[in-house]
Amino acid sequence: MPLLDHFRPPLAGRRHWHSFHNAWATYLSSQINERLPPGYFAEPNVLFGIEIDVATFTDSTSAPPSPGWAAPPPRASVPVTLTEGVVEITIFSQSGGPTLAGAVELVSPANKDRPATRDAFVSKCATYLQAGVGLVVVDVVTEYTADLHADLLARLGTSGAVGSLLYGAAYRPVERDKATVLDVWHEPLAVGGDLPTLPLWLRGGLCVPVEFQATYDRTCREQRVTPAA
């Protein structure tokens, strides 16, 4: 199945993109788990919108958490922008307890729709790479034109971005000749074209292929997604 436009009519009027991305993340996780050696596991993490816990509502009648003590009022309450529209697969090493070793990010519209959310997404990706965690990012969102790949490289103080609306990219932070470098794989994508297989380098030097075309085909098949007639 060639890449479809899930964010504009006619497909956007017939299917929910977030349901498709949810399923795609699950199948990607299964594909990665098939190729991971013992001691590693991958799991999908999908979150659309911010869940408000009941404790976040102001309630002057609530009881203190322990007898005789109550939290003092905050010195400030400031607006923040958190990463929204999370669609990712995280890979953990079980050596010494679950430790994050790699991540695959499927870009959502909420990651691109305004400067604050673009900055939050780029900050999360930069944090992964600065911690030595291998990263793969795929952006098939057609309704916004931000280039998160270029923004990420700029955040890391480097360049070499290849501007494209849609893309798949893999990043490997590695030390060579006593210097830390970032290996980058970048594949421009297009509606109607094929999806790539990209290398996911896990912390510690293990590499597994992430097969986007095969998992995309499975998602389309099992979600009964077909091109408009």
Order of alpha helices (4+ residues) and beta strands (2+ residues): alpha-beta-beta-beta-alpha-beta-alpha-beta-beta-beta-beta-alpha
